[in-house]
């Protein structure tokens, strides 16, 4: 207000919050940004503070753009940038940052400021969340996840790597309240037990992708219950789950016929369990790294029966030898990737793979000495690529080949 006791003839105005009073905020959709209607110091006709001189109004304000354009601009910002930067500029921007389209897929991974209060607020305002990622958010507890699960029944994808503070309560709540749940990645959560897996098996029949690596308390009991209740599973990955044995492998092979990606790295699995994977006709990727009792015959049988297998990881299996690798090269017609770090492979086995490539593709290769013990080669010949990831990886080329071969170090 104008001071009446001093300088009544001069129009003065109290400091206004920038840019809220400086930007002309139209009313109604494109003409109404919604940011000036609640401000007591704004003029409904002009959209600016009625005490500010007209010559300070920025007529080229970004707020003159249609809201659809601004939403498109904000879509290129991260959640952190929208919440901690853009939403603090003005009320109009805050309202735009709260638009429902930004809160369908919420990625809060690595943000240490995230806590239960934030998840509760999101759950109370936005009930259309379909994806949530809270990996490495140490401030989130079971209460926040349970609250969001209760208010967001449409949640389909949940990721929470390395959230060691979370327990069975959070995963059980998701299973109970989110019937459309299709993806659960909860690796490295020490407090998860079979109780949570049983809840998933009872209520999450749509589950297709699950990652339970380094959840050390999980046993065969929970895994069997999960396999029976989730027949649509396409991907399962386990890592260093020492309480998971052949019983779990057999259960998934029997009850989940649509499995395409299977990983049991470092689990207490043997050839007796792996052999059951031969019944998975859609299997395309198999990770059997560091399996202590894996014999060559089992691996060869899996390659023979699983005709769609395109990626096979046998790293750290010291029993795999030249004969096994030769059979893999001959029978694995769809194989694109073969990883053999620290396997018992010699020049004879590696050369056998290259000659098998000739048989598959009709290529003519140089018949001299191809690879020595200190080299590895990524061979791309027509549609077939085998990646030999050996302990010592250096670039190597094959002279004299009539078909161009690309030789690079395996990553």
FIGUVO-756066 format. One record per atom (N, C-alpha, C): z negated, x negated, y negated. Coordinates in steps of 0.02 Angstrom, whole numbers, padded with zeros to 5 digits, always signed. Layout:
# residues N
ZXY...
END
This chain:
# residues 411
+00000-00042+00060+00000+00000+00000+00000-00043-00062+00025-00016-00117+00028-00052-00180-00040-00053-00213-00060-00111-00236-00124-00117-00271-00118-00082-00338-00160-00032-00353-00156+00007-00414-00194-00025-00471-00242-00069-00453-00282-00099-00506-00249-00160-00538-00206-00193-00501-00172-00252-00528-00098-00248-00511-00058-00263-00563+00015-00268-00553+00043-00204-00522+00023-00147-00550+00046-00084-00523+00121-00076-00529+00150-00111-00580+00221-00104-00590+00262-00145-00541+00231-00191-00504+00267-00235-00458+00258-00210-00387+00311-00201-00352+00307-00179-00283+00289-00238-00239+00232-00232-00206+00211-00283-00159+00199-00251-00090+00204-00292-00039+00191-00266+00028+00147-00316+00066+00106-00289+00107+00063-00332+00149+00106-00366+00201+00084-00424+00226+00125-00460+00276+00140-00415+00336+00202-00413+00355+00223-00374+00412+00233-00419+00472+00223-00392+00531+00234-00431+00592+00309-00440+00603+00329-00502+00608+00399-00517+00620+00412-00524+00695+00469-00501+00719+00524-00471+00680+00521-00396+00679+00463-00365+00695+00460-00293+00706+00480-00254+00643+00458-00275+00584+00475-00238+00524+00539-00264+00493+00559-00326+00510+00618-00354+00479+00682-00330+00511+00677-00313+00577+00737-00289+00612+00745-00215+00602+00804-00192+00582+00815-00119+00578+00820-00091+00649+00773-00050+00668+00771-00021+00735+00795+00050+00733+00856+00063+00755+00883+00132+00754+00843+00176+00800+00854+00241+00791+00819+00290+00832+00868+00324+00879+00846+00337+00941+00884+00377+00989+00938+00339+01025+00924+00315+01088+00975+00282+01131+01003+00221+01096+01069+00222+01087+01102+00167+01054+01080+00164+00982+01070+00223+00950+01048+00225+00881+00972+00225+00875+00937+00229+00932+00863+00230+00930+00838+00180+00980+00816+00123+00956+00791+00072+01001+00724+00088+01028+00689+00138+00999+00624+00157+01026+00568+00113+01003+00583+00061+00962+00530+00015+00943+00499+00031+00877+00533+00072+00833+00506+00083+00767+00471+00149+00759+00475+00194+00807+00448+00261+00799+00373+00261+00796+00341+00213+00828+00268+00214+00830+00237+00169+00779+00276+00137+00735+00249+00091+00686+00237+00128+00620+00175+00126+00596+00157+00164+00536+00190+00137+00474+00210+00073+00477+00239+00042+00417+00314+00046+00416+00345+00080+00463+00419+00083+00466+00444+00148+00437+00504+00146+00411+00536+00203+00381+00583+00234+00432+00577+00299+00445+00617+00332+00497+00690+00334+00478+00706+00330+00414+00775+00335+00395+00812+00269+00398+00778+00215+00378+00811+00150+00374+00791+00104+00430+00735+00117+00463+00714+00076+00519+00679+00013+00496+00659+00007+00430+00624-00053+00407+00563-00032+00367+00521-00081+00355+00460-00067+00317+00479-00042+00247+00450+00016+00226+00471+00046+00163+00446+00008+00103+00402-00041+00113+00378-00081+00057+00413-00148+00051+00454-00166+00103+00489-00230+00101+00554-00222+00062+00573-00272+00022+00636-00268-00015+00695-00263+00032+00745-00226+00013+00802-00215+00055+00841-00279+00069+00837-00327+00022+00878-00387+00030+00853-00433+00085+00793-00419+00114+00768-00462+00167+00785-00434+00236+00816-00375+00238+00834-00345+00302+00895-00380+00331+00890-00401+00394+00945-00435+00427+00991-00383+00459+01047-00370+00425+01092-00318+00449+01130-00339+00512+01128-00403+00529+01161-00426+00590+01111-00434+00647+01057-00399+00645+01004-00405+00695+01032-00391+00765+01005-00428+00813+01026-00418+00883+01006-00349+00907+00956-00319+00874+00933-00253+00895+00983-00198+00878+01035-00214+00840+01087-00165+00827+01134-00157+00887+01131-00203+00934+01172-00197+00994+01149-00139+01036+01193-00109+01074+01172-00055+01119+01121-00082+01169+01077-00038+01190+01024-00059+01237+01054-00085+01302+01111-00058+01323+01142-00082+01384+01163-00155+01380+01184-00177+01320+01203-00247+01310+01141-00291+01313+01087-00269+01280+01026-00308+01281+00997-00314+01352+01002-00260+01389+00978-00262+01459+01018-00313+01499+01083-00317+01485+01125-00365+01520+01105-00436+01501+01088-00447+01438+01066-00513+01415+01000-00531+01449+00953-00484+01451+00887-00497+01480+00891-00508+01556+00944-00482+01587+00950-00491+01659+00960-00564+01679+00981-00605+01631+00991-00676+01645+00927-00716+01636+00873-00684+01615+00809-00718+01607+00768-00711+01672+00726-00760+01683+00681-00757+01741+00624-00709+01725+00586-00691+01777+00529-00647+01766+00480-00679+01718+00469-00743+01725+00423-00778+01680+00447-00775+01608+00512-00785+01596+00539-00783+01528+00536-00713+01498+00548-00663+01540+00544-00594+01513+00472-00574+01497+00426-00592+01541+00357-00570+01532+00320-00610+01478+00330-00675+01477+00291-00718+01432+00326-00735+01367+00390-00718+01362+00427-00734+01300+00459-00673+01269+00510-00646+01301+00549-00592+01271+00507-00530+01256+00463-00511+01302+00424-00450+01293+00375-00454+01235+00362-00514+01210+00313-00523+01155+00346-00522+01087+00412-00517+01084+00448-00519+01020+00435-00456+00979+00445-00398+01009+00434-00334+00975+00426-00279+01027+00406-00221+01004+00396-00165+01050+00461-00144+01084+00515-00147+01047+00579-00129+01075+00597-00174+01134+00589-00239+01124+00603-00286+01178+00554-00278+01236+00492-00263+01219+00443-00252+01273+00464-00194+01317+00487-00139+01285+00509-00081+01323+00570-00097+01366+00616-00138+01338+00675-00157+01377+00656-00201+01437+00608-00245+01426+00586-00289+01480+00550-00251+01536+00527-00191+01520+00494-00149+01570+00543-00101+01604+00607-00109+01589+00657-00066+01620+00655-00072+01696+00665-00017+01731+00656-00016+01803+00702-00064+01840+00761-00079+01812+00808-00122+01847+00782-00193+01856+00736-00215+01812+00708-00282+01818+00651-00286+01868+00629-00230+01892+00569-00230+01934+00583-00205+02004+00646-00205+02024+00663-00191+02094+00651-00253+02137+00674-00310+02112+00665-00372+02147+00622-00418+02105+00560-00429+02127+00511-00466+02088+00499-00533+02121+00516-00586+02086+00505-00654+02110+00453-00687+02066+00392-00691+02091+00336-00722+02055+00316-00788+02087+00358-00816+02129+00340-00876+02167+00323-00934+02121+00268-00967+02137+00248-01027+02101+00213-01015+02036+00204-00952+02015+00171-00937+01951+00095-00931+01963+00059-00981+01940-00014-00981+01952-00051-00930+01909-00018-00903+01858-00050-00852+01816-00053-00784+01851-00013-00775+01903-00010-00710+01937-00075-00698+01975-00103-00638+01965-00165-00619+02000-00161-00546+02021-00215-00522+02048-00216-00453+02072-00205-00402+02017-00232-00416+01957-00225-00369+01901-00151-00357+01885-00112-00411+01886-00041-00403+01871-00006-00362+01924-00021-00374+01987+00011-00335+02040-00009-00261+02036-00072-00248+02018-00095-00179+02011-00057-00144+01954-00047-00180+01898-00010-00150+01842+00063-00137+01862+00093-00184+01896+00162-00174+01919+00166-00113+01965+00118-00109+02010+00119-00054+02058+00109+00013+02024+00067+00016+01973+00053+00079+01939+00111+00103+01895+00152+00056+01871+00207+00074+01826+00275+00076+01860+00284+00035+01910+00349+00030+01943+00342+00042+02018+00364+00099+02039+00357+00117+02110+00423+00109+02148+00473+00078+02117+00537+00070+02149+00550-00002+02171+00497-00041+02180+00504-00111+02200+00530-00115+02271+00584-00154+02281+00612-00162+02348+00602-00232+02376+00587-00281+02332+00578-00350+02355+00523-00384+02315+00479-00420+02350+00423-00455+02318+00417-00525+02347+00414-00574+02303+00404-00644+02323+00344-00672+02285+00290-00686+02320+00229-00714+02289+00212-00781+02321+00261-00817+02344+00248-00882+02375+00213-00929+02326+00162-00964+02352+00124-01013+02312+00084-00982+02255+00074-00917+02255+00032-00884+02205-00040-00883+02230-00078-00933+02212-00146-00940+02239-00195-00889+02211-00177-00857+02155-00223-00810+02124-00218-00739+02152-00170-00727+02195-00161-00660+02224-00204-00653+02287-00241-00599+02290-00283-00585+02348-00258-00523+02386-00291-00507+02439-00272-00449+02479-00271-00384+02439-00318-00377+02392-00323-00316+02352-00258-00302+02314-00230-00353+02282-00169-00343+02244-00110-00324+02287-00102-00356+02344-00047-00340+02389-00055-00270+02418-00116-00253+02436-00129-00185+02463-00114-00131+02412-00132-00144+02349-00119-00095+02296-00044-00086+02286-00008-00141+02285+00065-00135+02275+00098-00100+02334+00074-00115+02395+00103-00083+02454+00092-00008+02453+00033+00014+02429+00017+00085+02427+00060+00123+02377+00080+00090+02323+00119+00123+02270+00194+00112+02277+00216+00067+02321+00287+00051+02327+00310+00061+02399+00318+00123+02421+00338+00136+02491+00409+00113+02507+00449+00098+02455+00518+00077+02467+00526+00002+02476+00470-00036+02478+00474-00108+02485+00509-00127+02550+00559-00171+02545+00598-00191+02604+00591-00264+02622+00580-00307+02572+00577-00379+02584+00514-00409+02553+00476-00444+02594+00412-00472+02572+00408-00545+02592+00396-00589+02542+00392-00661+02554+00328-00688+02524+00289-00724+02564+00226-00751+02540+00210-00816+02576+00251-00867+02564+00239-00932+02595+00178-00966+02564+00139-00999+02606+00083-01041+02585+00030-01004+02545+00023-00940+02557-00032-00900+02527-00090-00899+02576-00124-00954+02581-00176-00961+02631-00236-00915+02619-00242-00887+02559-00298-00844+02544-00289-00773+02571-00227-00755+02590-00213-00688+02615-00231-00683+02689-00250-00623+02709-00271-00612+02778-00230-00555+02809-00255-00529+02865-00222-00474+02899-00218-00411+02856-00265-00403+02809-00267-00342+02769-00202-00330+02731-00176-00382+02700-00115-00373+02659-00055-00354+02703-00045-00389+02758+00012-00375+02801+00005-00307+02836-00056-00289+02853-00068-00224+02884-00053-00167+02835-00072-00177+02772-00058-00126+02721+00017-00117+02711+00053-00172+02711+00126-00167+02704+00157-00129+02763+00131-00143+02823+00157-00107+02882+00142-00033+02878+00083-00014+02853+00063+00056+02851+00100+00095+02797+00111+00065+02738+00137+00102+02681+00211+00091+02667+00242+00042+02700+00312+00026+02685+00354+00031+02749+00374+00091+02767+00410+00101+02830+00480+00070+02831+00507+00053+02773+00574+00023+02770+00573-00053+02772+00516-00082+02783+00508-00154+02782+00556-00187+02832+00600-00231+02807+00651-00263+02849+00643-00338+02853+00610-00368+02804+00602-00441+02803+00530-00459+02787+00500-00502+02828+00431-00526+02817+00431-00601+02829+00422-00639+02775+00416-00712+02781+00347-00732+02756+00304-00750+02801+00234-00765+02784+00213-00832+02815+00255-00881+02812+00239-00945+02842+00179-00979+02810+00143-01017+02852+00086-01057+02829+00030-01015+02800+00011-00962+02836-00047-00921+02819-00097-00926+02877-00148-00965+02867-00195-00980+02921-00235-00920+02944-00245-00871+02900-00289-00815+02916-00254-00758+02954-00189-00762+02961-00153-00710+02997-00168-00714+03071-00181-00656+03102-00196-00653+03173-00151-00601+03207-00163-00591+03270-00124-00542+03309-00132-00471+03283-00189-00456+03249-00200-00388+03224-00145-00366+03176-00124-00412+03132-00071-00395+03085-00004-00384+03121+00010-00424+03171+00073-00416+03208+00074-00351+03246+00017-00330+03271+00014-00266+03306+00029-00209+03259+00004-00213+03197+00019-00161+03148+00094-00159+03132+00124-00218+03126+00196-00219+03115+00234-00188+03173+00211-00203+03234+00243-00174+03292+00236-00098+03295+00181-00072+03270+00169+00000+03272+00207+00039+03218+00216+00008+03159+00241+00047+03102+00306+00020+03071+00329-00039+03090+00388-00069+03057+00446-00074+03105+00471-00018+03125+00526-00017+03173+00592-00041+03143+00597-00045+03076+00658-00068+03042+00659-00143+03031+00607-00178+03052+00602-00249+03039+00659-00287+03073+00693-00331+03034+00750-00369+03059+00741-00445+03053+00697-00466+03009+00691-00538+02995+00618-00556+02985+00591-00602+03026+00521-00620+03019+00513-00695+03027+00471-00724+02985+00456-00796+02986+00380-00804+02989+00356-00834+03043+00285-00842+03054+00266-00914+03068+00305-00960+03041+00293-01031+03053+00226-01054+03027+00191-01094+03066+00127-01124+03047+00072-01072+03033+00077-01016+03066+00021-00968+03068-00015-00981+03134-00063-01025+03132-00089-01056+03192-00132-01009+03235-00153-00952+03209-00197-00907+03248-00158-00856+03288-00093-00854+03280-00052-00805+03316-00043-00826+03388-00049-00777+03433-00043-00791+03505+00011-00746+03535+00019-00753+03601+00069-00712+03636+00055-00638+03631-00009-00619+03628-00027-00548+03625+00005-00514+03565-00001-00545+03507+00029-00515+03447+00105-00518+03448+00132-00571+03475+00205-00579+03478+00237-00527+03524+00206-00514+03580+00233-00465+03627+00231-00395+03596+00176-00378+03562+00171-00314+03528+00225-00307+03474+00238-00361+03438+00289-00361+03386+00358-00350+03416+00373-00384+03470+00440-00378+03501+00452-00307+03528+00401-00276+03555+00410-00209+03583+00419-00156+03528+00388-00166+03471+00392-00116+03418+00449-00127+03369+00483-00185+03373+00536-00201+03325+00600-00219+03361+00633-00171+03392+00693-00186+03432+00753-00206+03391+00751-00196+03325+00808-00213+03282+00805-00284+03255+00757-00323+03277+00751-00391+03252+00815-00431+03263+00835-00467+03210+00894-00510+03214+00877-00584+03204+00821-00597+03171+00800-00665+03158+00725-00673+03169+00707-00724+03206+00636-00741+03214+00629-00816+03213+00581-00840+03173+00571-00912+03167+00497-00928+03174+00482-00972+03220+00414-00997+03231+00415-01073+03224+00359-01100+03200+00355-01173+03191+00284-01196+03202+00275-01240+03250+00210-01269+03266+00157-01216+03282+00178-01160+03310+00130-01109+03333+00110-01126+03404+00059-01165+03412+00041-01193+03477+00016-01141+03526-00005-01083+03503-00030-01031+03548+00026-00984+03571+00087-00998+03549+00145-00958+03569+00180-00994+03627+00188-00959+03683+00214-00989+03744+00277-00953+03768+00295-00969+03830+00355-00939+03860+00352-00863+03863+00292-00836+03867+00284-00763+03871+00314-00729+03810+00304-00759+03752+00332-00731+03690+00408-00735+03690+00436-00791+03711+00508-00799+03713+00540-00747+03758+00510-00738+03815+00537-00688+03862+00533-00618+03834+00478-00602+03799+00471-00535+03770+00525-00521+03718+00538-00569+03675+00590-00559+03624+00659-00554+03655+00672-00594+03707+00737-00591+03740+00748-00523+03774+00695-00492+03799+00701-00429+03834+00703-00369+03787+00663-00370+03734+00655-00310+03692+00695-00312+03627+00724-00369+03609+00761-00375+03546+00832-00400+03560+00876-00358+03586+00942-00380+03607+00988-00399+03549+00971-00382+03487+01013-00396+03429+00998-00463+03397+00954-00503+03426+00935-00567+03397+00995-00612+03388+01001-00641+03328+01055-00687+03312+01028-00757+03297+00970-00761+03266+00939-00825+03249+00871-00829+03282+00861-00881+03322+00797-00891+03357+00774-00962+03346+00711-00970+03326+00683-01036+03316+00612-01040+03343+00599-01088+03386+00532-01099+03414+00514-01173+03408+00524-01201+03350+00512-01273+03340+00439-01290+03352+00427-01338+03396+00359-01364+03406+00311-01316+03438+00334-01260+03465+00289-01213+03499+00279-01236+03572+00230-01205+03604+00215-01223+03674+00262-01188+03721+00326-01200+03711+00379-01167+03749+00411-01218+03796+00432-01195+03855+00465-01238+03904+00532-01208+03924+00564-01241+03970+00629-01217+03995+00623-01149+04029+00564-01135+04057+00553-01071+04091+00559-01012+04043+00542-01023+03980+00550-00970+03931+00618-00970+03899+00644-01029+03884+00708-01035+03850+00764-01005+03891+00760-01009+03957+00813-00984+04000+00826-00910+03990+00775-00873+03967+00783-00800+03956+00828-00785+03896+00840-00835+03853+00883-00823+03795+00956-00817+03814+00973-00832+03875+01042-00825+03897+01066-00753+03897+01020-00706+03894+01038-00636+03892+01055-00611+03822+01047-00652+03771+01061-00632+03702+01134-00647+03686+01176-00596+03691+01248-00605+03682+01268-00618+03610+01225-00598+03562+01242-00607+03492+01211-00670+03462+01178-00710+03503+01143-00769+03478+01193-00818+03447+01181-00835+03383+01227-00881+03348+01193-00945+03326+01126-00944+03318+01091-01004+03295+01026-01011+03335+01016-01071+03363+00958-01083+03405+00925-01148+03385+00861-01145+03368+00823-01204+03347+00770-01219+03400+00780-01272+03437+00734-01292+03490+00707-01362+03478+00694-01379+03417+00668-01445+03401+00598-01456+03430+00588-01516+03454+00522-01538+03477+00491-01492+03529+00531-01474+03579+00506-01437+03637+00490-01487+03692+00427-01492+03710+00405-01547+03753+00435-01544+03823+00445-01485+03850+00470-01479+03919+00535-01439+03920+00586-01470+03893+00652-01440+03891+00700-01484+03930+00728-01456+03984+00773-01497+04025+00846-01483+04009+00889-01528+04031+00960-01525+04016+00993-01464+04047+00974-01446+04107+01005-01389+04142+00996-01325+04103+00937-01315+04074+00924-01254+04035+00968-01251+03973+00973-01306+03938+01014-01308+03878+01087-01294+03895+01112-01324+03948+01181-01314+03968+01194-01241+03986+01147-01209+04020+01155-01139+04040+01156-01094+03978+01113-01108+03929+01113-01068+03867+01180-01074+03832+01208-01134+03828+01273-01143+03795+01328-01107+03833+01325-01108+03899+01376-01073+03939+01374-00998+03929+01315-00969+03928+01307-00896+03926+01313-00867+03856+01289-00904+03806+01289-00878+03737+01354-00901+03703+01406-00862+03711+01472-00883+03689+01481-00883+03613+01436-00849+03577+01441-00847+03504+01398-00899+03470+01367-00943+03509+01322-00993+03481+01362-01042+03437+01343-01045+03373+01379-01089+03325+01336-01146+03300+01270-01141+03306+01225-01194+03283+01170-01206+03334+01162-01269+03354+01111-01286+03404+01074-01348+03381+01008-01342+03375+00966-01398+03351+00921-01421+03408+00934-01482+03432+00895-01510+03488+00858-01573+03467+00845-01582+03404+00812-01642+03379+00743-01651+03412+00725-01715+03421+00659-01734+03447+00648-01711+03519+00702-01700+03556+00696-01685+03627+00723-01747+03665+00677-01789+03687+00697-01853+03715+00728-01847+03784+00725-01789+03814+00754-01781+03881+00829-01765+03879+00856-01746+03821+00927-01730+03815+00968-01794+03821+01016-01795+03869+01054-01856+03882+01129-01844+03874+01168-01896+03892+01240-01894+03883+01273-01836+03921+01251-01825+03982+01282-01773+04023+01274-01704+03991+01215-01691+03965+01202-01627+03932+01247-01619+03870+01254-01671+03832+01294-01668+03771+01367-01657+03788+01392-01688+03841+01461-01679+03861+01475-01607+03882+01428-01577+03919+01436-01507+03939+01434-01462+03878+01390-01477+03831+01386-01437+03770+01452-01439+03733+01482-01498+03729+01546-01505+03693+01602-01467+03728+01601-01466+03795+01654-01433+03832+01646-01357+03832+01584-01333+03841+01571-01261+03848+01560-01225+03782+01536-01262+03732+01520-01229+03668+01582-01220+03625+01623-01172+03643+01686-01162+03607+01676-01137+03535+01621-01104+03522+01607-01079+03454+01561-01125+03415+01540-01180+03445+01489-01223+03415+01517-01259+03353+01482-01253+03297+01501-01286+03235+01452-01342+03217+01389-01334+03236+01338-01383+03218+01296-01401+03279+01287-01466+03289+01247-01491+03343+01204-01548+03317+01138-01539+03317+01092-01588+03290+01054-01622+03347+01057-01689+03347+01031-01727+03404+00989-01787+03381+00950-01778+03329+00907-01833+03306+00857-01851+03360+00853-01916+03376+00804-01943+03424+00814-01917+03495+00875-01899+03512+00891-01883+03581+00917-01946+03616+00918-01945+03682+00937-02003+03721+01013-02005+03730+01048-02016+03674+01121-02015+03674+01148-02086+03664+01197-02105+03704+01228-02171+03698+01301-02163+03675+01336-02221+03671+01406-02219+03651+01447-02174+03698+01432-02176+03761+01470-02137+03810+01466-02063+03794+01408-02039+03778+01400-01968+03763+01434-01949+03698+01428-01991+03648+01459-01976+03583+01535-01977+03588+01562-02025+03625+01634-02027+03635+01659-01967+03675+01617-01944+03722+01635-01885+03761+01642-01823+03717+01600-01817+03666+01606-01761+03620+01673-01763+03584+01692-01822+03561+01754-01828+03524+01815-01811+03567+01814-01832+03630+01870-01815+03674+01870-01741+03690+01812-01710+03693+01810-01637+03703+01840-01601+03645+01833-01629+03585+01865-01599+03526+01941-01599+03535+01967-01652+03565+02040-01655+03576+02062-01599+03623+02022-01587+03675+02040-01535+03724+02039-01467+03691+01989-01455+03647+01981-01389+03616+02036-01376+03566+02057-01428+03529+02100-01416+03471+02170-01444+03479+02182-01486+03530+02247-01516+03538+02259-01576+03494+02206-01601+03461+02214-01659+03418+02219-01722+03459+02255-01771+03431+02260-01836+03463+02218-01886+03424+02169-01916+03458+02124-01962+03425+02139-02033+03448+02118-02080+03407+02124-02150+03423+02085-02165+03486+02112-02203+03532+02081-02214+03596+02039-02277+03599+02032-02312+03543+01992-02372+03543+01917-02356+03541+01876-02406+03524+01804-02396+03519+01789-02353+03458+01760-02294+03468+01754-02246+03414+01690-02254+03374+01634-02253+03408+01570-02252+03372+01523-02301+03407+01484-02338+03369+01433-02380+03400+01364-02349+03390+01313-02382+03416+01245-02353+03416+01216-02345+03346+01247-02375+03297+01218-02374+03229+01256-02327+03182+01299-02286+03211+01339-02241+03169+01331-02168+03190+01345-02124+03144+01351-02053+03160+01409-02025+03120+01439-01974+03146+01500-01948+03115+01498-01873+03111+01519-01847+03055+01529-01774+03048+01604-01762+03058+01622-01732+03113+01691-01723+03132+01712-01652+03118+01764-01646+03077+01793-01580+03065+01864-01581+03092+01876-01545+03145+01943-01543+03175+01963-01470+03183+02009-01447+03141+02029-01377+03139+01968-01333+03129+01954-01288+03175+01899-01241+03165+01833-01265+03193+01832-01323+03225+01771-01345+03260+01740-01404+03223+01676-01399+03207+01640-01453+03174+01575-01465+03213+01565-01527+03232+01502-01544+03263+01467-01595+03220+01406-01582+03202+01368-01626+03159+01321-01667+03202+01335-01730+03211+01293-01773+03251+01242-01806+03205+01183-01777+03202+01130-01804+03159+01088-01852+03201+01103-01915+03198+01068-01964+03237+01018-02002+03194+00976-02040+03227+00923-02075+03191+00949-02120+03136+01004-02157+03151+01033-02201+03101+01098-02171+03078+01101-02148+03016+01159-02112+02991+01192-02153+02935+01253-02176+02947+01292-02210+02895+01363-02183+02898+01399-02191+02844+01468-02166+02842+01513-02209+02887+01558-02173+02921+01601-02208+02968+01667-02170+02972+01722-02203+02974+01787-02171+02979+01822-02194+03043+01867-02153+03066+01903-02167+03128+01974-02189+03112+01990-02253+03119+02058-02275+03104+02106-02255+03158+02168-02242+03139+02220-02230+03188+02226-02159+03213+02183-02112+03189+02188-02044+03214+02247-02009+03180+02284-01971+03219+02342-01936+03192+02323-01874+03153+02263-01848+03166+02238-01790+03129+02184-01814+03081+02188-01798+03017+02138-01823+02969+02068-01800+02990+02021-01846+02989+01951-01830+03004+01909-01850+02945+01861-01809+02928+01817-01824+02874+01752-01852+02902+01732-01910+02881+01672-01942+02907+01622-01950+02851+01565-01916+02858+01511-01921+02809+01446-01925+02845+01394-01945+02810+01327-01948+02840+01300-01878+02847+01268-01864+02901+01237-01799+02910+01175-01795+02868+01166-01738+02838+01108-01729+02794+01049-01705+02835
END
